[in-house]
Amino acid sequence: MIETASVEQRGSVFVLNLGETENRFNFDSIARLHTLLDQVDAALGDKALLTVADGKFWSNGLDLEWMIAEKIELADLVVAVQELFARVLEAPYPTVAAIQGHCYAAGAMLALAHDVRFMREDRGFLCFPEVDIKMAFTAGMNSLLTAKLSAQTAHQAMVLGRRFTAPEAMAAGILDGMLAEGELVPSAETQAAALVGKDPATIQAIKRTLYASTLTLLRTAP
């Protein structure tokens, strides 16, 4: 479960591992990720974040079964997960996602919040299936997707619920690279390390300006 997510420092790169199950988001898992990001933020020196996972999924999105069982309002869970998106989007250091498996819905939105995305070339889908589960995108989610995707890709992803393989996601401009299974994390870590050294205040100021409206909407209750 994502509640057992962990972070490991490898030189200047902090590797955040989401876990090895479906890595869904609920209140506990979101709180765990904030705690781990607190550790990254507090570390001294130049840094970058690399987010990885193990197993079949990178993340399968919101924990809807938990939400129903615990009688949690969807809007409350959305507020919590959107704050996580916003935090990664405006992080004062470069962020890289290495996607080794399926990446769906809110999981795919978390990947989009990263600065750079790599995906295993031969396995997994990246998909925003909200249209097929009768869940409209919030204004914040809509802004995140349209800020990161071209208009045509956003339409295919959001209106049609298209499932993208890694080659298709690469062609659509969703990814920055695709790699063989054994090369994915090492190459993504190398890329993350190469981005280290940018002034934290400057990179965060640029992100906050570039994504100002998205950040505002993500932090506005749906």
C-alpha positions in Angstrom: 0.0 0.0 0.0 1.1 3.6 -0.6 0.9 4.0 3.2 4.2 2.1 3.2 5.8 4.4 0.6 9.4 5.3 1.3 12.0 7.8 0.4 15.7 7.1 -0.1 18.5 9.6 -0.8 21.0 8.6 -3.5 23.5 11.5 -3.7 21.5 14.5 -4.7 18.5 12.6 -5.9 15.7 11.6 -3.5 13.9 8.5 -4.7 10.3 8.4 -3.6 8.8 4.9 -4.0 5.0 4.8 -4.0 4.9 1.1 -3.2 4.1 -2.2 -5.0 0.3 -2.5 -4.9 -2.2 -0.3 -6.8 -0.8 2.7 -4.8 -4.2 4.4 -4.5 -4.8 7.7 -2.7 -6.8 7.9 0.5 -6.3 10.2 3.5 -3.6 8.0 5.1 -1.6 7.5 1.9 -1.8 11.2 1.0 -0.6 12.1 4.5 2.3 9.6 4.2 3.4 11.2 0.9 3.3 14.7 2.5 5.5 13.4 5.3 8.0 12.0 2.9 8.0 15.2 0.9 8.6 17.1 4.1 11.8 15.1 4.5 12.9 16.0 1.0 12.1 19.6 1.5 14.0 19.8 4.8 17.2 18.2 3.4 20.0 20.6 2.9 21.8 21.1 -0.4 20.8 20.8 -4.0 18.4 18.1 -4.8 15.9 16.5 -7.3 13.0 14.2 -6.7 12.5 10.9 -8.6 9.1 9.2 -8.0 9.0 5.5 -8.8 6.9 2.4 -7.9 7.2 -1.4 -8.0 5.0 -4.0 -9.5 2.1 -3.7 -12.0 1.0 -0.2 -11.1 2.6 3.2 -10.7 -0.7 4.5 -9.3 -4.3 3.5 -10.0 -5.7 6.8 -8.6 -8.3 7.5 -5.9 -9.1 4.7 -3.4 -12.8 4.6 -4.3 -13.5 1.4 -2.4 -12.1 2.9 0.8 -14.0 6.1 0.2 -17.3 4.2 -0.1 -16.6 1.9 2.8 -15.6 4.8 5.1 -18.5 7.0 3.8 -16.0 9.7 2.8 -17.3 12.5 0.6 -15.6 12.5 -2.8 -15.1 16.3 -2.6 -13.1 15.9 0.6 -10.8 13.3 -0.9 -10.4 15.5 -4.1 -9.4 18.5 -1.9 -6.7 16.3 -0.3 -5.3 14.8 -3.5 -5.3 18.2 -5.4 -3.1 19.7 -2.6 -0.7 16.8 -3.3 -0.7 17.6 -7.0 -0.1 21.3 -6.3 2.8 20.6 -3.9 4.6 18.5 -6.5 3.7 21.0 -9.3 5.4 23.9 -7.5 8.2 21.9 -5.8 11.4 24.1 -5.4 13.5 21.4 -7.1 13.3 19.4 -10.4 10.9 16.4 -10.2 11.0 13.3 -12.4 8.4 10.4 -12.6 9.6 7.0 -13.7 6.4 5.1 -14.6 7.0 1.3 -14.7 3.3 0.2 -14.9 -0.3 1.3 -15.2 -0.8 5.0 -14.4 -4.5 5.9 -14.2 -6.7 8.8 -13.2 -5.4 10.7 -10.2 -2.2 8.7 -10.5 -1.7 10.0 -14.0 -2.4 13.5 -12.7 0.3 13.1 -10.1 2.7 12.0 -12.9 1.7 15.1 -14.9 2.5 17.3 -11.9 6.1 16.3 -12.2 8.5 18.2 -14.4 9.7 15.2 -16.5 8.1 11.8 -17.2 9.6 8.6 -18.4 7.8 5.3 -18.9 8.6 1.7 -19.4 8.3 1.2 -23.2 6.7 -2.3 -23.3 4.2 -2.3 -20.4 1.5 -0.3 -18.8 -1.1 2.2 -19.9 -1.5 5.9 -19.0 -5.1 6.9 -18.9 -7.6 9.4 -17.5 -10.8 7.2 -17.4 -13.1 9.7 -15.6 -15.5 9.8 -18.5 -16.0 6.0 -18.3 -16.6 6.0 -14.5 -19.0 9.0 -14.7 -16.7 11.4 -12.8 -16.3 14.9 -14.3 -12.9 16.6 -13.9 -12.7 19.4 -11.4 -11.6 22.8 -12.5 -8.2 22.2 -11.0 -7.8 18.8 -12.7 -8.9 20.3 -16.0 -6.4 23.1 -15.6 -3.6 20.7 -14.8 -4.3 18.5 -17.8 -4.7 21.3 -20.2 -1.5 23.0 -18.9 0.5 19.9 -19.5 -1.1 18.4 -22.6 -1.7 19.7 -26.1 -5.3 20.5 -26.9 -5.7 17.4 -29.1 -4.1 15.1 -26.6 -6.2 16.6 -23.8 -9.4 16.0 -25.8 -8.5 12.4 -26.5 -7.5 11.8 -22.9 -10.3 13.6 -21.2 -13.3 13.4 -23.5 -12.6 10.0 -25.1 -10.8 8.3 -22.2 -8.1 7.1 -24.5 -5.6 4.6 -23.0 -2.1 5.5 -24.1 0.7 2.9 -24.4 4.2 4.3 -23.8 4.9 4.8 -27.5 1.5 6.5 -28.0 2.1 8.7 -24.9 5.5 9.6 -26.3 4.1 10.5 -29.7 1.4 12.6 -28.0 4.0 14.6 -26.0 2.9 13.2 -22.6 6.3 11.6 -21.9 9.9 12.9 -22.2 11.2 9.4 -22.9 10.5 5.7 -22.8 13.0 3.1 -21.7 13.4 -0.7 -21.4 12.4 -2.1 -18.0 16.0 -2.5 -16.7 17.0 1.0 -17.9 14.0 3.0 -16.6 14.9 3.9 -13.1 18.7 4.1 -13.6 18.3 6.4 -16.6 15.6 8.5 -14.9 17.9 8.8 -11.9 20.7 10.0 -14.1 18.4 12.5 -15.8 17.2 13.7 -12.3 20.8 14.1 -11.1 21.6 16.1 -14.3 18.9 18.6 -13.3 20.3 19.3 -9.9 21.7 22.7 -9.1 19.0 25.1 -10.1 18.3 27.8 -7.4 15.3 26.6 -5.4 13.7 30.0 -5.0 14.0 30.7 -8.7 12.7 27.4 -9.9 9.8 27.6 -7.6 9.0 31.2 -8.5 9.0 30.2 -12.2 6.7 27.3 -11.6 4.3 29.4 -9.5 4.1 32.0 -12.2 3.9 29.5 -15.1 1.2 27.4 -13.4 -0.4 30.2 -11.3 -4.0 29.6 -12.4 -3.7 25.8 -12.1 -2.3 26.1 -8.6 -5.1 28.4 -7.6 -7.7 26.1 -9.0 -6.2 23.0 -7.4 -6.4 24.7 -4.1 -10.0 25.8 -4.6 -12.6 23.4 -3.2 -14.6 21.7 -6.0 
